[in-house]
Amino acid sequence: MAKPKKTKSFENIFEDLEKIVGKMDEGDIHLEKSLELFEKGMSLVEEGKSKLDEAELKIKTLTKNSNLA
């Protein structure tokens, strides 16, 4: 049975991206590992963008609702 996917906070996503960039900046990793890290990084970027989009939508909704008063 598959485990449910844990959702990370934006901050955790950003920390993971920083770690990946740090590893890639070291320059002493093989091409295969670089590609693996790049794929993981791109996945994290998408996840982070989704979190930002959700936050933006909430802010717009709250702002719109507060102007109704």
C-alpha positions in Angstrom: 0.0 0.0 0.0 1.4 3.4 -1.0 2.1 5.9 1.7 0.3 9.2 1.5 2.5 12.0 0.1 3.5 14.4 2.8 3.1 18.1 1.9 6.1 20.3 2.6 6.0 23.9 3.6 7.3 26.4 1.2 10.3 27.0 3.5 11.1 23.2 3.5 10.9 23.2 -0.3 13.3 26.2 -0.5 15.7 24.5 1.9 15.7 21.4 -0.2 16.4 23.4 -3.3 19.3 25.2 -1.6 20.8 21.8 -0.7 20.5 20.6 -4.3 22.1 23.8 -5.7 24.9 23.4 -3.1 25.6 19.8 -4.2 25.6 20.8 -7.9 27.9 23.8 -7.2 30.5 21.5 -5.7 31.1 20.2 -9.2 32.5 16.8 -8.3 29.4 14.8 -9.1 28.8 12.5 -12.1 26.5 13.4 -14.9 23.9 10.9 -13.9 23.7 12.3 -10.3 23.6 15.9 -11.7 20.6 14.9 -13.9 18.9 13.2 -10.9 19.4 16.3 -8.8 18.2 18.6 -11.6 15.0 16.5 -11.9 14.4 16.7 -8.2 15.1 20.4 -8.2 12.6 21.0 -11.0 10.0 19.0 -9.2 10.6 21.1 -6.1 10.3 24.3 -8.2 6.9 23.1 -9.4 5.8 22.3 -5.9 7.0 25.7 -4.6 5.2 27.5 -7.4 2.0 25.7 -6.6 2.3 26.8 -2.9 2.9 30.4 -4.0 -0.1 30.3 -6.4 -2.3 29.0 -3.6 -1.1 31.8 -1.3 -1.7 34.4 -3.9 -5.2 33.2 -4.5 -5.9 33.3 -0.7 -4.6 36.8 -0.5 -6.7 38.0 -3.4 -9.8 36.3 -1.9 -9.2 37.9 1.5 -8.5 41.3 0.0 -11.6 41.1 -2.2 -13.7 40.0 0.8 -12.3 42.8 3.1 -13.3 45.4 0.5 -17.0 44.3 0.7 -17.4 45.7 4.2 
